[in-house]
Amino acid sequence: MSSSGRAVSLGAIVFFALGFAAISAHAEEDLRSAFENGTRLESQGRYSEAADALEHLGSAHLGQPYADDALFEAALIAEEHLGDPARAERLYSQLTVGFPQSRLLRRARNKAEALASALRTGSDLLRDFEAILRVGSTPDAVTRMERLVSSHPEFALADRAIFWQGSTYAELGKEADAVAHFKLVEQRFPSSEWAGRAKKARADLALRHGRLSDAKKLYQELSRAPLGLDRLGGNEGLTMVRTARFRQTFFWVALIYFVAFILVHARAYVKSRPRGLPTEVLFYLPIAALFVLSSLAADRQVAWAMALIAAGGGLIVCLVAGSFGARPVKWREAILRAGMTALAVTALFMIAVHLNGLTDLVLETFKSGPER
């Protein structure tokens, strides 16, 4: 072939390559536009139309850009908005088969497997279950879930349903009912992941209410569980129990010191027989009242803590000033008294913070500074 012939052939190849690239780019742009149209329908609340459009895009263009995203989004809409778990499972499975290289493959496979397991007892039951979850943590939702589980003990997600009941009872403040349902999960489904979660939930409740021995026992059982997540939760729980015990010990030491300080100074106050309130109290009261009133705008727990600190601080000021204000003291005694009073104020602060559950908030504030 002559040089001119080779040049013509090369030019033809380049021409066709550029043309193919232009056609591919145009086709990809069409697919992107179709995908955006489907998501636009979803954002408008037209879920049925959106799911149909996205499913058609994904099914008709297997292996093409945006097609796997379209199938995944259509499956999500079917699962979360249309209450059609069977369709969602089919679309997730279709993605795993048609797009083995997709970045969404792992998520789609996990969702497909979870839905396939949940659908073992029928799509109607699963649909009812998900409808109850969408209602939220209300007494009516708990009653409906109780009815579903009792009427269909074979329900594939019975372990999760009973756990949800326990969690909802805990949110509603019915701890006895919550613990009963958590125990039921552990007894009926000992090998389920929800059994470990139920045990941790019981341990967390015990820890929250200061039953440290019960909490420690449950966390120890979790730390020996076969599932890694259960062991992790158990070990973290044991750390929290140790922290709670340290704080509890610190609280009792502070309380004993504060009570002893008040008793000693109350005795001295009675002996000194002061006339009327010490002048220091009159200066203290308006400042303390201002701080308490300011704390009311922040948080109820903070306000209670501030009120306790203000009341205790007023008692300290009154007793210290009334006991020793009328007589001269040596500098050593003054330093000792100042140190003991500072410790009493610190103890009062620790007592108020602990009783109102603000220890973590205070520590985080010291560590990171106040929120702005």
C-alpha positions in Angstrom: 0.0 0.0 0.0 1.3 3.4 -1.0 1.9 6.1 1.6 -1.1 8.0 0.3 -3.3 4.9 0.8 -2.0 4.4 4.3 -2.8 8.1 5.1 -6.3 7.7 3.8 -6.9 4.6 5.9 -5.5 6.2 9.0 -7.7 9.2 8.4 -10.7 7.0 8.1 -9.9 5.2 11.3 -9.5 8.6 13.2 -12.8 9.8 11.6 -14.7 6.8 12.7 -13.1 6.8 16.2 -14.1 10.5 16.7 -17.6 9.8 15.4 -18.0 6.8 17.8 -16.7 8.9 20.7 -19.2 11.6 19.9 -22.1 9.1 19.6 -21.0 7.5 22.9 -20.8 10.9 24.6 -24.2 11.8 23.3 -25.7 8.5 24.5 -24.2 8.9 27.9 -25.6 12.5 28.1 -29.0 11.0 27.3 -28.7 8.4 30.0 -27.6 11.1 32.5 -30.6 13.2 31.6 -33.0 10.3 31.9 -31.6 9.5 35.4 -31.9 13.1 36.5 -35.5 13.1 35.3 -36.2 10.1 37.4 -34.7 11.6 40.5 -36.5 14.9 39.8 -39.8 12.9 39.9 -38.7 11.4 43.2 -37.9 14.9 44.7 -41.4 16.0 43.7 -43.0 13.1 45.6 -44.1 11.2 42.5 -42.6 8.0 43.7 -44.5 5.5 41.5 -43.6 7.4 38.3 -40.0 7.8 39.5 -39.6 4.1 40.3 -41.0 3.1 36.9 -38.8 5.6 35.0 -35.6 4.6 36.8 -36.4 0.8 36.6 -36.9 1.2 32.8 -33.7 3.1 32.5 -31.7 0.5 34.4 -33.3 -2.6 32.8 -33.0 -1.3 29.2 -29.4 -0.2 29.4 -27.6 -3.0 31.3 -23.9 -2.3 31.5 -24.3 1.4 30.5 -23.5 4.5 32.7 -26.2 5.5 35.2 -28.1 2.3 34.7 -26.9 0.7 37.9 -27.6 4.0 39.8 -31.1 4.0 38.3 -31.8 0.4 39.4 -30.5 1.1 42.9 -32.5 4.3 43.3 -35.7 2.5 42.0 -35.1 -0.2 44.6 -34.8 2.4 47.4 -38.0 4.1 46.3 -39.8 0.8 46.2 -38.5 -0.2 49.6 -38.8 3.2 51.5 -41.7 5.0 49.8 -43.9 2.5 47.9 -44.0 -0.2 50.6 -43.1 -2.9 48.0 -40.3 -5.0 49.4 -40.7 -7.7 46.8 -40.0 -5.3 44.0 -37.1 -3.8 45.9 -35.5 -7.2 46.4 -36.0 -8.0 42.7 -34.3 -4.7 41.6 -31.4 -5.1 44.0 -30.8 -8.7 42.7 -31.0 -7.5 39.1 -28.3 -4.9 39.9 -26.0 -7.6 41.4 -26.4 -9.8 38.3 -26.3 -7.1 35.6 -23.6 -4.9 37.0 -20.9 -7.1 38.6 -18.4 -4.2 38.5 -20.7 -1.6 40.0 -19.6 0.5 43.0 -23.1 -0.2 44.3 -22.7 -4.0 44.1 -21.9 -4.7 47.8 -24.7 -2.5 49.1 -27.2 -4.0 46.6 -26.2 -7.5 47.5 -26.5 -6.9 51.3 -30.0 -5.3 50.8 -31.1 -8.1 48.5 -30.1 -10.7 51.0 -31.7 -8.9 53.9 -35.0 -8.5 52.0 -34.9 -12.1 50.7 -34.6 -13.3 54.3 -37.4 -10.9 55.5 -39.7 -12.0 52.7 -39.6 -15.7 53.7 -42.9 -15.2 55.5 -44.5 -13.1 52.8 -44.5 -9.6 51.5 -47.7 -8.6 53.3 -46.3 -9.2 56.7 -43.1 -7.3 55.8 -45.1 -4.4 54.4 -47.2 -4.2 57.6 -44.0 -4.3 59.7 -42.4 -1.4 57.8 -45.6 0.6 58.0 -45.5 0.3 61.8 -41.9 1.4 61.9 -42.7 4.5 59.8 -45.3 5.5 62.4 -42.6 6.0 65.0 -42.3 5.3 68.8 -45.9 5.7 69.9 -48.1 3.6 72.1 -50.4 2.9 69.2 -47.5 1.6 67.1 -46.4 -0.7 69.9 -49.9 -2.1 70.2 -49.9 -2.8 66.4 -46.5 -4.4 66.6 -47.6 -6.6 69.5 -50.6 -7.7 67.5 -48.5 -8.5 64.5 -46.0 -10.6 66.4 -48.6 -12.5 68.5 -50.7 -13.2 65.4 -47.7 -14.4 63.3 -45.1 -15.9 65.6 -43.4 -17.3 62.5 -42.7 -13.8 61.1 -39.2 -13.7 59.7 -38.3 -10.5 61.5 -40.0 -11.4 64.8 -36.7 -10.9 66.7 -36.3 -7.4 65.3 -39.9 -6.6 66.0 -39.8 -7.6 69.6 -36.5 -5.7 70.1 -38.2 -2.6 68.6 -41.0 -3.0 71.1 -38.5 -3.0 73.9 -36.7 0.0 72.6 -39.9 1.9 72.2 -41.1 1.0 75.7 -37.7 2.3 77.0 -38.3 5.6 75.1 -41.8 5.9 76.6 -40.4 5.4 80.1 -41.8 1.9 80.7 -38.6 0.2 81.7 -40.2 -3.0 83.1 -41.9 -3.6 79.8 -38.8 -2.8 77.9 -36.7 -5.3 79.9 -39.3 -8.0 79.5 -39.2 -7.6 75.7 -35.4 -7.6 75.6 -35.3 -10.8 77.7 -37.9 -12.3 75.3 -35.6 -11.7 72.3 -32.7 -13.3 74.1 -34.8 -16.3 75.1 -36.5 -16.9 71.8 -33.7 -16.0 69.4 -30.4 -16.7 71.3 -28.3 -16.9 68.1 -29.8 -13.7 66.5 -27.8 -10.5 66.3 -30.8 -8.8 68.0 -30.3 -11.0 71.1 -26.9 -9.3 71.6 -28.4 -5.9 71.1 -31.2 -6.7 73.6 -28.6 -7.7 76.2 -26.7 -4.5 75.6 -29.9 -2.5 75.9 -30.6 -4.1 79.3 -27.1 -3.3 80.4 -27.4 0.3 79.2 -30.6 0.7 81.2 -29.0 -0.7 84.3 -26.0 1.6 83.9 -28.3 4.6 83.3 -30.1 4.0 86.6 -26.9 3.3 88.6 -27.3 -0.5 88.9 -23.6 -0.9 88.2 -23.4 -4.6 89.4 -26.2 -5.7 87.1 -24.7 -3.7 84.2 -21.2 -5.1 84.7 -22.6 -8.7 84.7 -24.4 -8.1 81.4 -21.5 -6.4 79.8 -19.2 -9.2 80.9 -21.5 -11.7 79.2 -21.4 -9.6 76.0 -17.6 -9.4 76.1 -17.5 -13.2 75.8 -20.0 -13.4 72.9 -19.1 -14.9 69.6 -20.1 -11.9 67.5 -17.4 -9.2 67.3 -19.8 -6.4 67.6 -21.3 -7.8 70.8 -17.8 -8.2 72.3 -16.9 -4.7 71.3 -20.1 -3.4 73.0 -19.4 -5.5 76.1 -15.8 -4.1 76.4 -17.0 -0.6 75.9 -19.7 -1.1 78.5 -17.2 -2.4 81.0 -15.2 0.7 80.5 -18.3 2.8 81.2 -19.0 0.9 84.3 -15.5 1.6 85.7 -15.9 5.2 84.8 -19.3 5.3 86.5 -17.9 3.7 89.7 -15.1 6.2 89.8 -17.5 9.0 89.5 -19.8 7.5 92.1 -17.0 7.2 94.6 -15.9 10.7 93.9 -19.5 11.9 94.5 -19.7 10.2 97.9 -16.4 11.6 99.0 -17.5 15.1 97.9 -20.8 14.6 99.7 -19.3 13.4 102.9 -16.8 16.3 102.9 -19.5 18.9 102.2 -21.8 17.6 104.9 -18.9 17.5 107.4 -17.9 21.1 106.5 -21.5 22.3 107.0 -21.8 20.5 110.3 -18.5 21.9 111.7 -19.3 25.4 110.6 -22.9 25.2 111.8 -21.7 24.4 115.2 -19.3 27.3 115.2 -22.0 29.5 113.8 -24.3 28.7 116.8 -21.5 29.3 119.2 -20.7 32.7 117.7 -24.3 33.9 118.0 -24.3 36.4 115.2 -26.9 39.1 115.0 -28.8 38.9 111.7 -27.4 37.8 108.4 -23.8 38.4 107.7 -23.1 41.3 105.3 -21.5 38.9 102.8 -24.8 37.1 102.3 -26.5 40.3 101.3 -23.8 40.8 98.6 -24.0 37.2 97.5 -27.8 36.7 97.2 -28.5 39.1 94.2 -25.5 37.7 92.2 -26.6 34.1 92.9 -30.2 34.9 91.9 -28.9 36.5 88.6 -27.0 33.3 87.7 -29.9 31.1 88.5 -32.3 33.2 86.4 -29.8 33.2 83.5 -29.5 29.4 83.6 -33.3 29.0 83.2 -32.9 30.1 79.5 -30.3 27.4 78.9 -31.5 24.0 80.1 -33.7 22.6 82.9 -30.9 20.3 84.2 -28.4 23.2 84.2 -30.9 25.4 86.0 -31.4 22.8 88.7 -27.7 22.4 89.1 -27.2 26.2 89.3 -30.0 26.5 91.9 -28.4 23.8 94.0 -25.0 25.5 93.7 -26.5 28.9 94.6 -28.3 27.5 97.6 -25.3 25.6 98.9 -23.0 28.5 98.2 -25.3 30.8 100.2 -25.2 28.4 103.1 -21.4 28.3 102.9 -21.1 32.1 102.8 -23.6 32.5 105.7 -21.9 29.9 108.0 -18.3 30.9 107.3 -18.9 34.6 107.6 -21.1 34.2 110.7 -18.7 31.8 112.4 -15.5 33.6 112.0 -16.3 37.1 110.8 -16.5 38.7 114.3 -13.1 37.7 115.6 -9.6 38.3 114.2 -7.7 35.2 112.9 -4.0 34.5 112.3 -2.8 34.2 108.7 -2.3 30.4 109.0 -5.8 29.9 110.1 -7.1 32.2 107.4 -5.2 30.2 104.7 -6.5 26.9 106.2 -10.1 28.2 106.3 -9.8 29.5 102.7 -8.5 26.2 101.5 -11.3 24.2 103.3 -13.9 26.6 102.0 -12.6 26.2 98.4 -12.7 22.5 98.8 -16.3 22.7 100.0 -17.3 24.9 97.0 -15.6 22.4 94.7 -17.4 19.5 96.4 -20.7 21.4 96.1 -20.1 21.9 92.4 -19.3 18.1 91.9 -22.5 17.1 93.8 -24.7 19.4 91.8 -23.2 18.3 88.5 -23.4 14.6 89.4 -27.0 14.7 90.7 -28.2 16.4 87.5 -26.4 14.2 85.1 -24.1 16.9 83.7 -20.7 15.3 84.3 -20.1 14.5 80.6 -21.3 17.9 79.5 -19.0 19.6 82.0 -16.0 17.5 81.0 -16.6 18.1 77.3 -16.9 21.8 77.9 -13.6 21.9 79.8 -12.0 19.8 77.0 -13.4 21.6 73.9 -14.7 24.9 75.2 -18.3 26.1 75.3 -20.5 25.8 72.2 -20.9 29.0 70.2 
